[in-house]
Amino acid sequence: MNRPIPAQLSTAELTAEAADLVRAAGLAAQPGGAPGLIHPTDAAAAVNALAGLTARLPDLLDQVGTFLSGEQATGRIGTPLAEDFDGVRLARDAREHLYEAGRTAALLAESLAAAATALAPLGQTRTAGGPTTPHV
């Protein structure tokens, strides 16, 4: 399923939509969720898609951190909104957390890719001495 991406949506809007879709997928996967997981190949496909999704997270997190660095360098972060506001520290802390999140996302992506590889033959059964046939 490769729907066209609306060009007018911002990064924040796109990531919010992605989060909503992942939430909806989680709800559908629960017992009684519709249409849910119908066939073992659905589980394999879902894990494969999640592997692809998480593999893209480190780059996105890095881009957000880079954006924050640029905003700080141009002075758009650090304007005091209150006496105790330290935008520079907040941006630095956020970048550190984004870096760690990127590392964690990369590990998650690796684990999901391994699970997707393990599940790839799911849905295939072997008949005695015969060819591999799809599980029904």
N, CA, C and O atoms as a GROMACS GRO file, in nm:
protein
  544
    1MET      N    1   0.085  -0.117   0.000
    1MET     CA    2   0.000   0.000   0.000
    1MET      C    3   0.089   0.123   0.000
    1MET      O    4   0.150   0.156   0.102
    2ASN      N    5   0.097   0.189  -0.110
    2ASN     CA    6   0.176   0.311  -0.121
    2ASN      C    7   0.084   0.425  -0.164
    2ASN      O    8   0.070   0.455  -0.282
    3ARG      N    9   0.023   0.487  -0.064
    3ARG     CA   10  -0.065   0.600  -0.094
    3ARG      C   11   0.020   0.722  -0.125
    3ARG      O   12   0.130   0.735  -0.072
    4PRO      N   13  -0.030   0.810  -0.209
    4PRO     CA   14   0.044   0.934  -0.236
    4PRO      C   15   0.050   1.018  -0.107
    4PRO      O   16  -0.044   1.022  -0.028
    5ILE      N   17   0.162   1.084  -0.090
    5ILE     CA   18   0.182   1.167   0.029
    5ILE      C   19   0.142   1.310  -0.005
    5ILE      O   20   0.196   1.370  -0.098
    6PRO      N   21   0.046   1.364   0.071
    6PRO     CA   22   0.005   1.502   0.043
    6PRO      C   23   0.122   1.599   0.064
    6PRO      O   24   0.181   1.605   0.172
    7ALA      N   25   0.154   1.673  -0.040
    7ALA     CA   26   0.269   1.763  -0.036
    7ALA      C   27   0.252   1.878   0.062
    7ALA      O   28   0.350   1.934   0.110
    8GLN      N   29   0.129   1.914   0.094
    8GLN     CA   30   0.105   2.030   0.178
    8GLN      C   31   0.121   2.000   0.327
    8GLN      O   32   0.119   2.092   0.409
    9LEU      N   33   0.137   1.872   0.365
    9LEU     CA   34   0.150   1.840   0.507
    9LEU      C   35   0.291   1.865   0.556
    9LEU      O   36   0.389   1.834   0.487
   10SER      N   37   0.301   1.922   0.674
   10SER     CA   38   0.432   1.947   0.736
   10SER      C   39   0.488   1.817   0.793
   10SER      O   40   0.418   1.717   0.802
   11THR      N   41   0.613   1.822   0.831
   11THR     CA   42   0.676   1.706   0.895
   11THR      C   43   0.599   1.669   1.022
   11THR      O   44   0.576   1.551   1.047
   12ALA      N   45   0.561   1.768   1.100
   12ALA     CA   46   0.486   1.741   1.223
   12ALA      C   47   0.353   1.674   1.192
   12ALA      O   48   0.313   1.580   1.261
   13GLU      N   49   0.284   1.720   1.088
   13GLU     CA   50   0.155   1.660   1.051
   13GLU      C   51   0.173   1.518   0.997
   13GLU      O   52   0.093   1.429   1.028
   14LEU      N   53   0.277   1.497   0.918
   14LEU     CA   54   0.302   1.364   0.864
   14LEU      C   55   0.337   1.265   0.975
   14LEU      O   56   0.288   1.152   0.974
   15THR      N   57   0.420   1.307   1.070
   15THR     CA   58   0.456   1.216   1.178
   15THR      C   59   0.336   1.189   1.268
   15THR      O   60   0.321   1.078   1.320
   16ALA      N   61   0.250   1.288   1.288
   16ALA     CA   62   0.128   1.266   1.367
   16ALA      C   63   0.037   1.166   1.295
   16ALA      O   64  -0.023   1.080   1.359
   17GLU      N   65   0.027   1.177   1.164
   17GLU     CA   66  -0.055   1.082   1.087
   17GLU      C   67   0.004   0.942   1.094
   17GLU      O   68  -0.069   0.844   1.107
   18ALA      N   69   0.136   0.932   1.086
   18ALA     CA   70   0.201   0.801   1.097
   18ALA      C   71   0.174   0.740   1.234
   18ALA      O   72   0.147   0.620   1.244
   19ALA      N   73   0.181   0.821   1.339
   19ALA     CA   74   0.152   0.772   1.474
   19ALA      C   75   0.009   0.723   1.484
   19ALA      O   76  -0.018   0.620   1.546
   20ASP      N   77  -0.084   0.797   1.424
   20ASP     CA   78  -0.225   0.756   1.425
   20ASP      C   79  -0.244   0.622   1.352
   20ASP      O   80  -0.321   0.537   1.397
   21LEU      N   81  -0.176   0.606   1.240
   21LEU     CA   82  -0.187   0.481   1.164
   21LEU      C   83  -0.129   0.362   1.242
   21LEU      O   84  -0.186   0.253   1.240
   22VAL      N   85  -0.017   0.384   1.311
   22VAL     CA   86   0.042   0.276   1.392
   22VAL      C   87  -0.052   0.242   1.508
   22VAL      O   88  -0.070   0.125   1.541
   23ARG      N   89  -0.113   0.343   1.569
   23ARG     CA   90  -0.210   0.320   1.676
   23ARG      C   91  -0.327   0.239   1.622
   23ARG      O   92  -0.370   0.143   1.686
   24ALA      N   93  -0.380   0.276   1.507
   24ALA     CA   94  -0.492   0.204   1.447
   24ALA      C   95  -0.453   0.060   1.414
   24ALA      O   96  -0.534  -0.031   1.432
   25ALA      N   97  -0.331   0.039   1.368
   25ALA     CA   98  -0.285  -0.097   1.338
   25ALA      C   99  -0.279  -0.180   1.466
   25ALA      O  100  -0.315  -0.298   1.466
   26GLY      N  101  -0.234  -0.119   1.574
   26GLY     CA  102  -0.231  -0.189   1.702
   26GLY      C  103  -0.370  -0.227   1.750
   26GLY      O  104  -0.390  -0.337   1.802
   27LEU      N  105  -0.465  -0.138   1.732
   27LEU     CA  106  -0.603  -0.168   1.770
   27LEU      C  107  -0.661  -0.278   1.683
   27LEU      O  108  -0.732  -0.366   1.732
   28ALA      N  109  -0.631  -0.275   1.554
   28ALA     CA  110  -0.682  -0.377   1.463
   28ALA      C  111  -0.623  -0.514   1.493
   28ALA      O  112  -0.687  -0.616   1.470
   29ALA      N  113  -0.499  -0.517   1.546
   29ALA     CA  114  -0.432  -0.643   1.573
   29ALA      C  115  -0.484  -0.711   1.700
   29ALA      O  116  -0.461  -0.830   1.720
   30GLN      N  117  -0.554  -0.636   1.784
   30GLN     CA  118  -0.609  -0.694   1.907
   30GLN      C  119  -0.718  -0.795   1.872
   30GLN      O  120  -0.782  -0.785   1.767
   31PRO      N  121  -0.741  -0.892   1.961
   31PRO     CA  122  -0.851  -0.986   1.935
   31PRO      C  123  -0.982  -0.909   1.914
   31PRO      O  124  -1.018  -0.822   1.994
   32GLY      N  125  -1.050  -0.942   1.809
   32GLY     CA  126  -1.174  -0.874   1.776
   32GLY      C  127  -1.156  -0.748   1.695
   32GLY      O  128  -1.254  -0.687   1.652
   33GLY      N  129  -1.030  -0.707   1.675
   33GLY     CA  130  -1.004  -0.589   1.592
   33GLY      C  131  -1.037  -0.621   1.447
   33GLY      O  132  -1.021  -0.734   1.403
   34ALA      N  133  -1.082  -0.521   1.375
   34ALA     CA  134  -1.122  -0.546   1.237
   34ALA      C  135  -1.032  -0.469   1.142
   34ALA      O  136  -1.007  -0.351   1.170
   35PRO      N  137  -0.983  -0.524   1.036
   35PRO     CA  138  -0.990  -0.665   1.002
   35PRO      C  139  -0.886  -0.747   1.075
   35PRO      O  140  -0.891  -0.870   1.068
   36GLY      N  141  -0.793  -0.686   1.144
   36GLY     CA  142  -0.700  -0.761   1.227
   36GLY      C  143  -0.600  -0.843   1.150
   36GLY      O  144  -0.572  -0.818   1.033
   37LEU      N  145  -0.548  -0.943   1.219
   37LEU     CA  146  -0.455  -1.038   1.158
   37LEU      C  147  -0.536  -1.161   1.120
   37LEU      O  148  -0.586  -1.233   1.207
   38ILE      N  149  -0.549  -1.185   0.992
   38ILE     CA  150  -0.635  -1.293   0.943
   38ILE      C  151  -0.555  -1.419   0.912
   38ILE      O  152  -0.602  -1.531   0.935
   39HIS      N  153  -0.436  -1.401   0.862
   39HIS     CA  154  -0.354  -1.512   0.815
   39HIS      C  155  -0.213  -1.491   0.867
   39HIS      O  156  -0.171  -1.377   0.887
   40PRO      N  157  -0.138  -1.600   0.890
   40PRO     CA  158   0.000  -1.583   0.938
   40PRO      C  159   0.084  -1.490   0.849
   40PRO      O  160   0.174  -1.422   0.898
   41THR      N  161   0.054  -1.486   0.720
   41THR     CA  162   0.130  -1.396   0.633
   41THR      C  163   0.102  -1.249   0.666
   41THR      O  164   0.184  -1.162   0.637
   42ASP      N  165  -0.015  -1.222   0.728
   42ASP     CA  166  -0.044  -1.084   0.772
   42ASP      C  167   0.054  -1.041   0.880
   42ASP      O  168   0.101  -0.927   0.880
   43ALA      N  169   0.085  -1.134   0.971
   43ALA     CA  170   0.183  -1.103   1.076
   43ALA      C  171   0.320  -1.077   1.014
   43ALA      O  172   0.389  -0.983   1.052
   44ALA      N  173   0.358  -1.161   0.920
   44ALA     CA  174   0.488  -1.144   0.852
   44ALA      C  175   0.493  -1.010   0.779
   44ALA      O  176   0.594  -0.940   0.785
   45ALA      N  177   0.386  -0.974   0.710
   45ALA     CA  178   0.381  -0.848   0.637
   45ALA      C  179   0.384  -0.729   0.732
   45ALA      O  180   0.450  -0.629   0.704
   46ALA      N  181   0.314  -0.740   0.845
   46ALA     CA  182   0.312  -0.631   0.943
   46ALA      C  183   0.451  -0.609   1.002
   46ALA      O  184   0.496  -0.495   1.015
   47VAL      N  185   0.518  -0.718   1.037
   47VAL     CA  186   0.653  -0.706   1.094
   47VAL      C  187   0.749  -0.649   0.989
   47VAL      O  188   0.834  -0.567   1.022
   48ASN      N  189   0.735  -0.692   0.865
   48ASN     CA  190   0.820  -0.640   0.758
   48ASN      C  191   0.798  -0.489   0.740
   48ASN      O  192   0.894  -0.414   0.724
   49ALA      N  193   0.673  -0.446   0.744
   49ALA     CA  194   0.642  -0.303   0.730
   49ALA      C  195   0.697  -0.225   0.849
   49ALA      O  196   0.750  -0.115   0.832
   50LEU      N  197   0.684  -0.281   0.970
   50LEU     CA  198   0.739  -0.214   1.088
   50LEU      C  199   0.891  -0.204   1.081
   50LEU      O  200   0.949  -0.105   1.126
   51ALA      N  201   0.955  -0.305   1.024
   51ALA     CA  202   1.100  -0.300   1.006
   51ALA      C  203   1.137  -0.184   0.914
   51ALA      O  204   1.232  -0.111   0.940
   52GLY      N  205   1.061  -0.167   0.807
   52GLY     CA  206   1.086  -0.056   0.715
   52GLY      C  207   1.060   0.079   0.781
   52GLY      O  208   1.137   0.173   0.763
   53LEU      N  209   0.952   0.087   0.858
   53LEU     CA  210   0.919   0.211   0.927
   53LEU      C  211   1.030   0.250   1.025
   53LEU      O  212   1.077   0.364   1.025
   54THR      N  213   1.070   0.156   1.108
   54THR     CA  214   1.171   0.188   1.210
   54THR      C  215   1.308   0.214   1.148
   54THR      O  216   1.388   0.288   1.205
   55ALA      N  217   1.336   0.154   1.033
   55ALA     CA  218   1.464   0.179   0.967
   55ALA      C  219   1.476   0.324   0.922
   55ALA      O  220   1.586   0.376   0.905
   56ARG      N  221   1.362   0.390   0.902
   56ARG     CA  222   1.363   0.530   0.858
   56ARG      C  223   1.368   0.629   0.976
   56ARG      O  224   1.398   0.746   0.957
   57LEU      N  225   1.338   0.581   1.095
   57LEU     CA  226   1.334   0.670   1.211
   57LEU      C  227   1.468   0.737   1.244
   57LEU      O  228   1.470   0.857   1.271
   58PRO      N  229   1.581   0.665   1.242
   58PRO     CA  230   1.707   0.732   1.276
   58PRO      C  231   1.734   0.854   1.189
   58PRO      O  232   1.778   0.957   1.240
   59ASP      N  233   1.710   0.845   1.059
   59ASP     CA  234   1.734   0.960   0.971
   59ASP      C  235   1.642   1.076   1.005
   59ASP      O  236   1.685   1.192   1.009
   60LEU      N  237   1.515   1.046   1.030
   60LEU     CA  238   1.421   1.153   1.064
   60LEU      C  239   1.459   1.220   1.196
   60LEU      O  240   1.455   1.342   1.206
   61LEU      N  241   1.497   1.140   1.294
   61LEU     CA  242   1.538   1.197   1.423
   61LEU      C  243   1.663   1.282   1.408
   61LEU      O  244   1.675   1.388   1.470
   62ASP      N  245   1.756   1.236   1.323
   62ASP     CA  246   1.877   1.314   1.297
   62ASP      C  247   1.841   1.446   1.228
   62ASP      O  248   1.900   1.550   1.259
   63GLN      N  249   1.748   1.443   1.135
   63GLN     CA  250   1.707   1.565   1.065
   63GLN      C  251   1.642   1.665   1.161
   63GLN      O  252   1.664   1.785   1.149
   64VAL      N  253   1.563   1.615   1.256
   64VAL     CA  254   1.503   1.704   1.355
   64VAL      C  255   1.612   1.767   1.442
   64VAL      O  256   1.608   1.886   1.470
   65GLY      N  257   1.709   1.686   1.484
   65GLY     CA  258   1.820   1.739   1.562
   65GLY      C  259   1.901   1.841   1.485
   65GLY      O  260   1.941   1.944   1.540
   66THR      N  261   1.926   1.814   1.358
   66THR     CA  262   1.999   1.908   1.273
   66THR      C  263   1.922   2.038   1.259
   66THR      O  264   1.980   2.147   1.263
   67PHE      N  265   1.791   2.027   1.241
   67PHE     CA  266   1.706   2.147   1.233
   67PHE      C  267   1.719   2.230   1.361
   67PHE      O  268   1.734   2.352   1.354
   68LEU      N  269   1.712   2.164   1.476
   68LEU     CA  270   1.723   2.236   1.603
   68LEU      C  271   1.859   2.305   1.615
   68LEU      O  272   1.868   2.417   1.665
   69SER      N  273   1.964   2.238   1.569
   69SER     CA  274   2.098   2.300   1.572
   69SER      C  275   2.101   2.425   1.487
   69SER      O  276   2.155   2.528   1.528
   70GLY      N  277   2.043   2.416   1.368
   70GLY     CA  278   2.039   2.532   1.279
   70GLY      C  279   1.958   2.646   1.337
   70GLY      O  280   1.997   2.762   1.328
   71GLU      N  281   1.845   2.612   1.398
   71GLU     CA  282   1.761   2.715   1.461
   71GLU      C  283   1.834   2.782   1.577
   71GLU      O  284   1.823   2.903   1.597
   72GLN      N  285   1.907   2.703   1.651
   72GLN     CA  286   1.985   2.760   1.763
   72GLN      C  287   2.097   2.847   1.710
   72GLN      O  288   2.122   2.954   1.764
   73ALA      N  289   2.165   2.802   1.604
   73ALA     CA  290   2.276   2.878   1.547
   73ALA      C  291   2.231   3.014   1.494
   73ALA      O  292   2.306   3.111   1.498
   74THR      N  293   2.108   3.020   1.443
   74THR     CA  294   2.058   3.147   1.389
   74THR      C  295   1.989   3.233   1.496
   74THR      O  296   1.939   3.341   1.466
   75GLY      N  297   1.988   3.182   1.620
   75GLY     CA  298   1.931   3.260   1.729
   75GLY      C  299   1.781   3.247   1.747
   75GLY      O  300   1.721   3.322   1.824
   76ARG      N  301   1.720   3.153   1.676
   76ARG     CA  302   1.575   3.138   1.690
   76ARG      C  303   1.537   3.050   1.809
   76ARG      O  304   1.419   3.040   1.844
   77ILE      N  305   1.634   2.988   1.871
   77ILE     CA  306   1.612   2.915   1.996
   77ILE      C  307   1.698   2.984   2.101
   77ILE      O  308   1.816   3.009   2.079
   78GLY      N  309   1.639   3.013   2.211
   78GLY     CA  310   1.714   3.077   2.319
   78GLY      C  311   1.652   3.207   2.364
   78GLY      O  312   1.699   3.267   2.460
   79THR      N  313   1.547   3.251   2.294
   79THR     CA  314   1.478   3.372   2.336
   79THR      C  315   1.401   3.342   2.464
   79THR      O  316   1.317   3.252   2.465
   80PRO      N  317   1.429   3.415   2.570
   80PRO     CA  318   1.362   3.383   2.697
   80PRO      C  319   1.212   3.415   2.691
   80PRO      O  320   1.171   3.526   2.658
   81LEU      N  321   1.133   3.314   2.726
   81LEU     CA  322   0.988   3.332   2.739
   81LEU      C  323   0.952   3.355   2.885
   81LEU      O  324   0.846   3.408   2.916
   82ALA      N  325   1.040   3.313   2.973
   82ALA     CA  326   1.025   3.333   3.117
   82ALA      C  327   1.164   3.347   3.174
   82ALA      O  328   1.263   3.317   3.107
   83GLU      N  329   1.174   3.393   3.297
   83GLU     CA  330   1.306   3.417   3.356
   83GLU      C  331   1.392   3.291   3.361
   83GLU      O  332   1.513   3.298   3.341
   84ASP      N  333   1.331   3.177   3.387
   84ASP     CA  334   1.408   3.055   3.402
   84ASP      C  335   1.415   2.974   3.272
   84ASP      O  336   1.459   2.859   3.273
   85PHE      N  337   1.373   3.032   3.161
   85PHE     CA  338   1.375   2.962   3.032
   85PHE      C  339   1.516   2.963   2.976
   85PHE      O  340   1.577   3.069   2.963
   86ASP      N  341   1.566   2.848   2.943
   86ASP     CA  342   1.698   2.835   2.881
   86ASP      C  343   1.682   2.752   2.754
   86ASP      O  344   1.702   2.630   2.756
   87GLY      N  345   1.647   2.818   2.645
   87GLY     CA  346   1.623   2.750   2.519
   87GLY      C  347   1.743   2.677   2.466
   87GLY      O  348   1.730   2.572   2.404
   88VAL      N  349   1.862   2.731   2.490
   88VAL     CA  350   1.984   2.667   2.442
   88VAL      C  351   2.002   2.532   2.511
   88VAL      O  352   2.032   2.432   2.446
   89ARG      N  353   1.982   2.530   2.642
   89ARG     CA  354   1.995   2.404   2.718
   89ARG      C  355   1.886   2.306   2.674
   89ARG      O  356   1.913   2.187   2.656
   90LEU      N  357   1.764   2.356   2.658
   90LEU     CA  358   1.655   2.269   2.616
   90LEU      C  359   1.682   2.207   2.478
   90LEU      O  360   1.658   2.088   2.457
   91ALA      N  361   1.731   2.287   2.386
   91ALA     CA  362   1.762   2.236   2.252
   91ALA      C  363   1.875   2.134   2.258
   91ALA      O  364   1.870   2.032   2.191
   92ARG      N  365   1.978   2.162   2.339
   92ARG     CA  366   2.090   2.068   2.354
   92ARG      C  367   2.040   1.937   2.413
   92ARG      O  368   2.074   1.829   2.364
   93ASP      N  369   1.960   1.945   2.520
   93ASP     CA  370   1.906   1.824   2.582
   93ASP      C  371   1.820   1.746   2.484
   93ASP      O  372   1.828   1.623   2.478
   94ALA      N  373   1.737   1.817   2.408
   94ALA     CA  374   1.652   1.750   2.309
   94ALA      C  375   1.737   1.679   2.205
   94ALA      O  376   1.707   1.566   2.167
   95ARG      N  377   1.844   1.744   2.158
   95ARG     CA  378   1.931   1.681   2.057
   95ARG      C  379   1.997   1.556   2.113
   95ARG      O  380   2.010   1.456   2.042
   96GLU      N  381   2.038   1.559   2.240
   96GLU     CA  382   2.098   1.440   2.302
   96GLU      C  383   1.995   1.327   2.309
   96GLU      O  384   2.028   1.212   2.281
   97HIS      N  385   1.873   1.360   2.346
   97HIS     CA  386   1.768   1.258   2.353
   97HIS      C  387   1.735   1.206   2.213
   97HIS      O  388   1.711   1.086   2.196
   98LEU      N  389   1.733   1.293   2.115
   98LEU     CA  390   1.706   1.251   1.977
   98LEU      C  391   1.816   1.158   1.927
   98LEU      O  392   1.788   1.061   1.856
   99TYR      N  393   1.941   1.187   1.963
   99TYR     CA  394   2.053   1.101   1.924
   99TYR      C  395   2.034   0.962   1.984
   99TYR      O  396   2.048   0.861   1.915
  100GLU      N  397   2.003   0.957   2.114
  100GLU     CA  398   1.982   0.828   2.180
  100GLU      C  399   1.861   0.756   2.121
  100GLU      O  400   1.864   0.634   2.103
  101ALA      N  401   1.755   0.830   2.091
  101ALA     CA  402   1.637   0.770   2.030
  101ALA      C  403   1.672   0.712   1.893
  101ALA      O  404   1.623   0.605   1.857
  102GLY      N  405   1.756   0.780   1.819
  102GLY     CA  406   1.800   0.730   1.688
  102GLY      C  407   1.878   0.600   1.702
  102GLY      O  408   1.859   0.507   1.623
  103ARG      N  409   1.965   0.594   1.803
  103ARG     CA  410   2.040   0.470   1.827
  103ARG      C  411   1.946   0.356   1.865
  103ARG      O  412   1.960   0.243   1.817
  104THR      N  413   1.850   0.387   1.951
  104THR     CA  414   1.752   0.286   1.993
  104THR      C  415   1.666   0.242   1.875
  104THR      O  416   1.637   0.124   1.860
  105ALA      N  417   1.624   0.338   1.792
  105ALA     CA  418   1.544   0.306   1.674
  105ALA      C  419   1.622   0.215   1.579
  105ALA      O  420   1.565   0.124   1.519
  106ALA      N  421   1.751   0.241   1.564
  106ALA     CA  422   1.833   0.156   1.477
  106ALA      C  423   1.838   0.013   1.530
  106ALA      O  424   1.832  -0.082   1.452
  107LEU      N  425   1.850  -0.002   1.662
  107LEU     CA  426   1.849  -0.136   1.721
  107LEU      C  427   1.713  -0.203   1.702
  107LEU      O  428   1.705  -0.322   1.672
  108LEU      N  429   1.607  -0.125   1.721
  108LEU     CA  430   1.472  -0.178   1.699
  108LEU      C  431   1.455  -0.221   1.554
  108LEU      O  432   1.400  -0.328   1.527
  109ALA      N  433   1.502  -0.140   1.462
  109ALA     CA  434   1.492  -0.173   1.320
  109ALA      C  435   1.567  -0.302   1.289
  109ALA      O  436   1.518  -0.386   1.213
  110GLU      N  437   1.684  -0.319   1.348
  110GLU     CA  438   1.762  -0.442   1.326
  110GLU      C  439   1.687  -0.563   1.378
  110GLU      O  440   1.682  -0.667   1.312
  111SER      N  441   1.628  -0.550   1.498
  111SER     CA  442   1.552  -0.661   1.557
  111SER      C  443   1.430  -0.695   1.473
  111SER      O  444   1.399  -0.812   1.450
  112LEU      N  445   1.360  -0.592   1.427
  112LEU     CA  446   1.242  -0.616   1.344
  112LEU      C  447   1.280  -0.675   1.209
  112LEU      O  448   1.208  -0.760   1.156
  113ALA      N  449   1.392  -0.632   1.153
  113ALA     CA  450   1.439  -0.690   1.026
  113ALA      C  451   1.471  -0.838   1.045
  113ALA      O  452   1.442  -0.920   0.958
  114ALA      N  453   1.532  -0.872   1.159
  114ALA     CA  454   1.562  -1.013   1.187
  114ALA      C  455   1.432  -1.092   1.204
  114ALA      O  456   1.421  -1.205   1.156
  115ALA      N  457   1.334  -1.033   1.273
  115ALA     CA  458   1.205  -1.100   1.289
  115ALA      C  459   1.136  -1.117   1.153
  115ALA      O  460   1.077  -1.221   1.126
  116ALA      N  461   1.145  -1.014   1.068
  116ALA     CA  462   1.084  -1.022   0.935
  116ALA      C  463   1.150  -1.132   0.853
  116ALA      O  464   1.082  -1.205   0.780
  117THR      N  465   1.281  -1.145   0.864
  117THR     CA  466   1.352  -1.251   0.793
  117THR      C  467   1.307  -1.387   0.844
  117THR      O  468   1.285  -1.480   0.766
  118ALA      N  469   1.294  -1.399   0.977
  118ALA     CA  470   1.251  -1.526   1.035
  118ALA      C  471   1.109  -1.561   0.992
  118ALA      O  472   1.076  -1.678   0.973
  119LEU      N  473   1.025  -1.459   0.978
  119LEU     CA  474   0.884  -1.482   0.942
  119LEU      C  475   0.861  -1.496   0.792
  119LEU      O  476   0.752  -1.536   0.750
  120ALA      N  477   0.959  -1.465   0.712
  120ALA     CA  478   0.941  -1.468   0.567
  120ALA      C  479   0.882  -1.599   0.517
  120ALA      O  480   0.794  -1.596   0.431
  121PRO      N  481   0.927  -1.714   0.568
  121PRO     CA  482   0.867  -1.838   0.518
  121PRO      C  483   0.730  -1.869   0.579
  121PRO      O  484   0.665  -1.965   0.539
  122LEU      N  485   0.687  -1.788   0.677
  122LEU     CA  486   0.557  -1.812   0.739
  122LEU      C  487   0.449  -1.810   0.633
  122LEU      O  488   0.453  -1.729   0.540
  123GLY      N  489   0.355  -1.897   0.646
  123GLY     CA  490   0.250  -1.903   0.546
  123GLY      C  491   0.283  -2.002   0.437
  123GLY      O  492   0.202  -2.026   0.348
  124GLN      N  493   0.399  -2.060   0.444
  124GLN     CA  494   0.437  -2.164   0.350
  124GLN      C  495   0.443  -2.295   0.428
  124GLN      O  496   0.503  -2.299   0.535
  125THR      N  497   0.383  -2.399   0.378
  125THR     CA  498   0.392  -2.531   0.440
  125THR      C  499   0.451  -2.626   0.340
  125THR      O  500   0.438  -2.608   0.219
  126ARG      N  501   0.515  -2.727   0.391
  126ARG     CA  502   0.577  -2.826   0.304
  126ARG      C  503   0.494  -2.954   0.306
  126ARG      O  504   0.461  -3.007   0.412
  127THR      N  505   0.462  -3.000   0.190
  127THR     CA  506   0.396  -3.130   0.182
  127THR      C  507   0.504  -3.236   0.176
  127THR      O  508   0.614  -3.210   0.128
  128ALA      N  509   0.473  -3.354   0.224
  128ALA     CA  510   0.574  -3.462   0.226
  128ALA      C  511   0.628  -3.486   0.087
  128ALA      O  512   0.557  -3.534  -0.002
  129GLY      N  513   0.753  -3.453   0.068
  129GLY     CA  514   0.820  -3.476  -0.059
  129GLY      C  515   0.772  -3.387  -0.172
  129GLY      O  516   0.816  -3.403  -0.286
  130GLY      N  517   0.682  -3.295  -0.142
  130GLY     CA  518   0.627  -3.212  -0.250
  130GLY      C  519   0.678  -3.069  -0.242
  130GLY      O  520   0.759  -3.035  -0.156
  131PRO      N  521   0.630  -2.988  -0.332
  131PRO     CA  522   0.674  -2.848  -0.336
  131PRO      C  523   0.614  -2.768  -0.221
  131PRO      O  524   0.517  -2.811  -0.157
  132THR      N  525   0.671  -2.654  -0.196
  132THR     CA  526   0.619  -2.563  -0.095
  132THR      C  527   0.486  -2.504  -0.145
  132THR      O  528   0.476  -2.457  -0.258
  133THR      N  529   0.386  -2.508  -0.059
  133THR     CA  530   0.255  -2.454  -0.096
  133THR      C  531   0.211  -2.350   0.006
  133THR      O  532   0.250  -2.359   0.123
  134PRO      N  533   0.133  -2.253  -0.034
  134PRO     CA  534   0.084  -2.152   0.061
  134PRO      C  535  -0.005  -2.214   0.168
  134PRO      O  536  -0.085  -2.304   0.139
  135HIS      N  537   0.008  -2.166   0.289
  135HIS     CA  538  -0.079  -2.207   0.399
  135HIS      C  539  -0.217  -2.144   0.379
  135HIS      O  540  -0.227  -2.026   0.345
  136VAL      N  541  -0.320  -2.220   0.400
  136VAL     CA  542  -0.457  -2.168   0.384
  136VAL      C  543  -0.529  -2.175   0.516
  136VAL      O  544  -0.646  -2.136   0.524
   0.00000   0.00000   0.00000
